Amino acid sequence: MRRNLFPVLSLLLGTLFLFLGNGLHGLLLPVRGSAEGYSNEILGLLGTSWASGFVLGCFFAPKLVMRVGHVRAFSTFISVIAIVALTTGVVVDQYWWVALRALTGFCTAGTSMIIESWLNERATNESRGTIFSFYISITLFGVVGGQMLVPFGDVSTPILFMFCGIFYCLAMLPTTLSTAASPQPLKSVKLDLPRLYRNSPVSFVGILLIGIANGAYGTLGAVFGARAGMSGTTIALMMSLTIFAGAAMQFPAGKLSDVTDRRFVLAGIGLAAALAALLIVVFQPHNPIVLIALVAFYGATSNALYPIAVAHANDFADTGDFVKVSGGLLLLFGIGTIIGPTLGGPVMTHLGPYALFAVTASAHILLCAYALFRSRLRAAIPAAERGSFSSIPVSTSPMSTPESLSLDPRAAPLDGSASPHDDAMKEAKA
């Protein structure tokens, strides 16, 4: 393991600082915005703007990288993100925040794609699984670590925004000082929605609904906490627990989906997420322990849905199309995260903060219903003929780019030869 990780240690360290900044800035803005009295619609647009910029970055950032090179592009993207973080601490204006958040999303996509392509260039077929696991783990701990810094500063001052800028500048150093050769140019991202739907209607509709639910909660969860009277510490704990609970739930949920129809697993877990959300809406618990427990259960179920939906899509895809299908679904998830906060903000304004979970419950109920409906129209692939995806970690956040999928051991081998898994799948389906 040490031999596999040592060549990419500087890149992983830069990744940690990048996501520490992302986690801190992503939670700091809605908490500070709530304290400033910004409307739910504006706070929802912060998430919509970021997700829009991120999706656009996946399409257009590679063109800049091909034009100026990886190191210059990476330095540019990081510098812009740091400038934006510092500016939002100085210029406290809701409209400027929404506009600048799109710029952050675009540049975050660019930096993530460069790091992911660099990691993939340094990986071998033997080390790719280890590197991929550590990359996903670092993004997880980085986001949570950044969120947990919020209680240690005064959100009404620029100090935490300054820490964001420091983290982003630290993220630049390992990559810009590295003597490693630049990787191959980034590949252009293509999104073929009709083909994605034909491949797996359940995954197509499900990923979009999951993106809506996760985007609404990911952006407005902190706003809900502030409106419900939570302290900054409690809000940070609540947001972090949902991420950890979702990560812990992925293995048992994935294992279950390996032995039964994945659509039934999607329907069951989606129904459980909807139930947890509806309990919060109906009872509106004021006890912090009860509320956090319900939100943690919600996070465990809602964040376990995405990897199962991706696995279901790849059950029906050709073995060589993993990156293409999964990358398209990842971008579709990003489109859902654009829609979610846009819906959630007005609903919270008219029906109260707890109505945020009515939005997420609606998305999960629709997912459950559609998965059960499609299970009557298309036979499932027998469990013995499916690939096993339960042991592969998948990020629970929308911060991964399609470039990261090249690191996934389920992708084609780096030398282009067929993997043993591909051969087994072809024999099983023959």
C-alpha positions in Angstrom: 0.0 0.0 0.0 2.8 2.4 0.9 4.4 1.7 -2.5 1.1 2.5 -4.3 0.4 5.7 -2.5 3.9 7.3 -2.2 4.0 8.5 -5.9 0.7 10.3 -5.5 1.0 11.5 -1.9 1.5 15.2 -2.9 -1.6 15.1 -5.1 -3.7 13.5 -2.4 -2.4 16.1 0.1 -3.5 18.9 -2.3 -6.9 17.2 -2.7 -7.3 17.2 1.1 -6.7 21.0 1.3 -9.0 21.6 -1.7 -11.9 19.8 -0.1 -11.3 21.3 3.3 -11.8 24.7 1.7 -14.8 23.4 -0.3 -16.5 22.0 2.9 -15.8 25.1 4.9 -16.9 27.6 2.2 -20.0 25.5 1.2 -21.4 25.5 4.8 -20.2 29.0 5.7 -22.1 30.8 3.0 -25.6 29.5 3.9 -25.0 29.9 7.7 -23.7 33.5 7.2 -26.5 34.2 4.7 -29.1 33.1 7.2 -27.6 35.3 9.8 -27.7 38.2 7.3 -31.4 37.6 6.7 -31.1 36.4 3.1 -34.3 34.8 1.7 -34.6 31.0 1.3 -34.8 31.6 -2.5 -31.4 33.4 -2.5 -29.8 30.8 -0.3 -31.2 28.0 -2.6 -29.7 29.8 -5.6 -26.3 29.6 -4.0 -26.5 25.8 -4.5 -28.1 26.1 -8.0 -25.4 28.5 -9.1 -22.5 26.3 -7.8 -24.0 23.2 -9.4 -24.5 25.0 -12.7 -21.0 26.2 -12.7 -19.7 22.7 -11.9 -21.6 21.0 -14.7 -20.4 23.6 -17.2 -16.9 23.2 -15.9 -17.0 19.5 -16.7 -17.7 20.4 -20.3 -15.5 23.4 -20.9 -12.7 23.3 -18.4 -10.8 20.7 -20.4 -10.5 23.1 -23.3 -8.6 25.6 -21.1 -6.4 22.8 -19.8 -5.5 21.8 -23.4 -4.8 25.4 -24.2 -2.4 26.4 -21.4 -1.4 23.1 -19.8 -2.2 21.3 -16.5 0.0 23.3 -14.1 -1.0 26.8 -15.4 -4.7 25.8 -15.6 -4.6 24.3 -12.1 -3.0 27.5 -10.7 -5.5 29.6 -12.4 -8.5 27.7 -11.2 -7.2 27.6 -7.6 -6.3 31.3 -7.6 -9.8 32.2 -8.8 -11.4 30.0 -6.1 -9.3 31.6 -3.4 -10.1 35.1 -4.6 -13.8 34.3 -4.6 -13.6 32.8 -1.1 -11.9 35.9 0.2 -14.2 38.3 -1.7 -17.3 36.7 -0.3 -15.9 37.5 3.2 -15.4 41.1 2.3 -18.3 41.8 0.0 -21.3 40.5 1.9 -23.9 40.9 -0.9 -26.4 38.2 -1.8 -26.4 38.8 -5.5 -22.6 38.9 -5.7 -22.5 35.7 -3.7 -24.8 33.9 -6.2 -22.8 35.1 -9.2 -19.4 34.2 -7.6 -20.7 30.8 -6.5 -21.1 29.8 -10.2 -17.4 30.8 -10.8 -16.4 28.6 -7.8 -18.3 25.6 -9.2 -16.7 26.0 -12.6 -13.2 26.2 -11.2 -13.8 23.4 -8.7 -14.7 21.1 -11.7 -11.5 22.2 -13.4 -9.2 21.5 -10.4 -10.9 18.2 -9.6 -10.5 17.0 -13.2 -6.8 17.9 -13.2 -6.1 16.2 -9.9 -8.1 13.1 -11.0 -6.4 12.9 -14.4 -3.0 13.3 -12.7 -3.8 10.5 -10.2 -4.9 8.2 -13.1 -1.7 8.9 -15.0 0.4 7.8 -12.0 -1.7 4.8 -11.2 -1.2 1.2 -12.4 -3.8 -1.5 -12.8 -2.6 -2.9 -9.5 -2.6 0.4 -7.6 -5.7 2.0 -9.1 -8.2 0.5 -6.6 -6.1 1.6 -3.6 -5.6 5.1 -5.1 -9.3 5.4 -5.9 -10.4 4.4 -2.4 -8.0 6.9 -0.8 -9.1 9.6 -3.2 -12.8 9.1 -2.3 -12.0 8.9 1.4 -9.9 12.1 1.3 -12.8 14.0 -0.4 -15.1 12.7 2.3 -13.0 13.6 5.2 -12.0 16.9 3.6 -15.6 18.1 3.2 -16.5 17.0 6.7 -13.4 18.4 8.3 -14.1 21.8 6.6 -17.7 21.8 7.8 -16.6 21.0 11.4 -14.5 24.2 11.5 -17.5 26.4 11.3 -18.2 26.3 15.1 -14.7 27.4 15.9 -15.0 30.8 14.3 -17.4 33.8 14.2 -19.4 33.6 11.0 -20.2 37.3 11.3 -16.5 38.2 10.6 -14.2 37.5 7.7 -12.0 35.1 9.6 -13.4 31.8 8.4 -13.5 33.1 4.8 -9.8 33.8 5.3 -9.2 30.2 6.3 -10.9 29.1 3.1 -8.4 31.2 1.1 -5.5 29.7 3.1 -6.8 26.1 2.4 -7.1 26.8 -1.3 -3.6 28.3 -1.5 -2.2 25.2 0.4 -4.0 23.0 -2.1 -2.0 24.7 -4.9 1.4 24.0 -3.5 1.8 20.2 -3.8 0.8 20.2 -7.5 2.7 23.3 -8.6 5.9 22.2 -6.9 5.7 18.6 -8.1 8.3 17.5 -10.6 6.0 14.8 -12.1 5.3 15.1 -15.8 2.0 16.5 -16.8 -0.7 13.9 -17.7 -2.3 13.4 -21.0 -4.9 16.0 -22.1 -8.3 15.8 -20.5 -11.0 14.0 -22.5 -14.0 16.0 -23.7 -17.1 15.1 -21.8 -20.2 14.1 -23.8 -23.7 13.7 -22.4 -26.0 11.5 -24.5 -29.3 11.7 -22.6 -31.4 9.5 -25.0 -28.8 6.7 -24.9 -28.6 6.9 -21.1 -32.4 6.5 -20.9 -32.5 3.6 -23.4 -29.8 1.9 -21.4 -31.6 2.1 -18.1 -34.8 4.2 -17.6 -34.7 3.5 -13.8 -31.2 4.8 -13.4 -31.8 7.8 -15.7 -35.0 8.9 -13.8 -33.6 7.8 -10.4 -30.3 9.7 -10.7 -32.2 12.8 -11.6 -34.5 12.5 -8.6 -31.6 11.6 -6.3 -29.8 14.7 -7.5 -32.9 16.8 -6.8 -33.2 15.4 -3.2 -29.5 15.5 -2.4 -29.0 19.0 -4.0 -31.9 20.4 -2.0 -30.7 19.0 1.3 -27.0 19.6 0.6 -27.6 23.3 -0.1 -30.4 24.1 2.2 -29.8 21.7 5.1 -27.7 24.4 6.9 -30.5 26.9 6.2 -33.0 24.5 7.7 -30.8 24.1 10.8 -30.5 27.9 11.2 -34.2 28.5 10.7 -35.0 25.7 13.1 -32.9 27.4 15.8 -29.8 25.2 15.8 -26.4 26.5 16.9 -23.5 26.5 14.4 -22.0 23.5 16.2 -25.3 21.5 15.8 -25.6 22.4 12.2 -22.1 21.3 11.4 -22.6 18.1 13.3 -25.9 17.4 11.5 -24.4 18.0 8.0 -21.4 15.9 8.7 -23.3 13.0 10.2 -25.4 12.7 7.0 -22.3 12.3 4.9 -20.7 9.7 7.3 -24.0 7.8 7.6 -24.3 7.6 3.9 -20.8 6.4 3.5 -21.3 3.7 6.1 -24.6 2.6 4.5 -23.1 2.1 1.0 -21.5 -1.3 1.7 -24.6 -3.2 3.2 -26.9 -1.6 0.6 -24.5 -2.5 -2.2 -24.2 -6.0 -0.9 -27.9 -6.4 -0.8 -28.3 -5.1 -4.4 -25.7 -7.7 -5.6 -28.0 -10.6 -4.6 -31.5 -9.2 -5.5 -33.1 -6.9 -8.1 -31.4 -3.5 -7.7 -34.7 -1.8 -8.5 -36.3 -3.3 -5.4 -33.4 -2.1 -3.3 -33.7 1.4 -4.8 -37.4 1.3 -4.1 -37.0 0.1 -0.5 -34.2 2.5 0.4 -35.9 5.4 -1.3 -39.1 4.6 0.7 -37.0 4.5 3.9 -35.5 7.9 3.0 -39.0 9.3 2.3 -40.3 7.9 5.6 -37.5 9.6 7.6 -38.1 12.9 5.8 -41.8 12.7 6.4 -41.3 12.0 10.1 -39.3 15.2 10.3 -42.0 17.1 8.5 -44.9 15.8 10.5 -43.4 15.8 14.0 -41.0 18.7 13.6 -38.9 17.6 16.6 -37.3 20.3 18.6 -35.1 18.0 20.6 -31.7 18.2 18.9 -30.8 14.6 19.6 -34.0 13.3 18.1 -33.8 15.6 15.1 -30.1 14.7 14.4 -30.9 11.0 14.8 -33.7 11.3 12.2 -31.5 13.4 9.9 -28.7 10.9 10.2 -31.0 8.0 9.2 -32.2 10.2 6.3 -28.6 10.7 5.2 -27.8 7.0 5.5 -30.6 6.1 3.2 -30.6 9.0 0.7 -26.8 8.9 0.2 -26.8 5.2 -0.4 -29.1 5.4 -3.5 -26.6 6.9 -6.0 -24.1 4.1 -6.3 -26.9 1.5 -6.6 -28.5 3.4 -9.4 -25.1 3.6 -11.2 -24.5 -0.2 -10.6 -28.0 -0.9 -12.1 -27.2 1.1 -15.2 -23.9 -0.7 -15.7 -25.7 -4.1 -15.4 -27.3 -3.3 -18.8 -24.3 -1.5 -20.4 -21.5 -3.1 -22.4 -18.5 -3.9 -20.3 -16.4 -1.3 -22.0 -18.9 1.5 -21.5 -18.5 1.9 -17.7 -16.8 5.3 -17.8 -19.2 6.6 -20.5 -22.4 5.5 -18.7 -21.2 6.4 -15.2 -19.9 9.8 -16.4 -23.2 10.6 -18.1 -25.1 9.7 -15.0 -22.8 11.8 -12.8 -23.5 14.8 -15.0 -27.2 14.0 -14.9 -26.9 14.0 -11.1 -25.4 17.4 -11.4 -28.4 18.6 -13.3 -30.6 17.3 -10.5 -28.6 19.3 -8.0 -29.3 22.4 -10.0 -33.1 21.7 -9.8 -33.3 20.7 -6.1 -32.2 24.0 -4.4 -34.3 26.0 -6.9 -37.4 24.1 -5.7 -36.5 23.9 -2.1 -36.0 27.6 -1.4 -39.5 28.8 -2.3 -41.1 25.8 -0.6 -39.4 26.6 2.6 -40.4 30.2 2.3 -44.1 29.4 2.0 -44.4 26.3 4.2 -41.6 26.7 6.7 -38.1 25.2 7.2 -39.3 21.7 7.8 -40.9 21.6 4.4 -37.4 21.1 2.9 -37.9 17.4 3.8 -41.2 17.4 2.0 -39.3 18.2 -1.2 -36.8 15.4 -0.7 -39.6 13.0 0.4 -41.5 13.7 -2.8 -38.4 12.9 -4.9 -37.8 9.7 -3.1 -41.4 8.6 -3.3 -41.3 9.2 -7.1 -38.1 7.1 -7.3 -39.7 4.3 -5.4 -42.8 4.3 -7.5 -40.9 4.4 -10.8 -38.5 1.7 -9.8 -41.4 -0.6 -9.0 -43.2 0.3 -12.2 -40.2 -0.5 -14.3 -39.6 -3.8 -12.5 -42.8 -5.0 -14.2 -41.7 -4.0 -17.7 -38.1 -5.4 -17.8 -36.6 -8.5 -16.4 -33.7 -8.2 -14.1 -30.3 -9.6 -15.0 -29.7 -12.7 -12.9 -27.6 -12.1 -9.8 -24.9 -14.5 -11.0 -24.4 -12.5 -14.2 -24.0 -9.1 -12.6 -20.8 -7.3 -11.7 -20.2 -6.8 -8.0 -20.1 -3.1 -7.2 -20.6 -3.2 -3.5 -16.9 -3.1 -2.6 -16.1 0.0 -4.6 -16.5 3.3 -2.8 -18.5 6.0 -4.5 -18.5 9.6 -3.4 -21.7 10.7 -1.7 -21.2 14.3 -2.9 -21.6 15.9 -6.3 -18.0 17.0 -6.3 -16.6 14.2 -8.4 -16.1 14.7 -12.1 -16.3 12.1 -14.9 -12.5 12.2 -15.0 -12.5 10.4 -11.6 -14.2 7.3 -13.2 -11.0 6.4 -15.0 -9.5 5.6 -11.6 -12.3 3.2 -10.8 -11.2 -0.5 -11.0 -14.4 -1.2 -12.9 -13.1 0.9 -15.8 -11.0 -0.7 -18.6 -7.5 -1.6 -17.7 -4.9 1.1 -18.3 -3.2 -0.9 -21.0 -6.4 -1.3 -22.9 -6.6 -5.0 -22.5 -9.7 -6.8 -21.3 -9.9 -7.3 -17.6 -10.8 -10.7 -16.0 -14.1 -9.2 -14.9 -14.9 -8.2 -18.4 -14.2 -11.7 -19.7 -16.4 -13.2 -16.9 -19.2 -10.9 -17.8 -19.1 -11.8 -21.5 -19.1 -15.5 -20.7 -22.0 -15.1 -18.3 -24.1 -13.1 -20.8 -23.3 -15.3 -23.7 
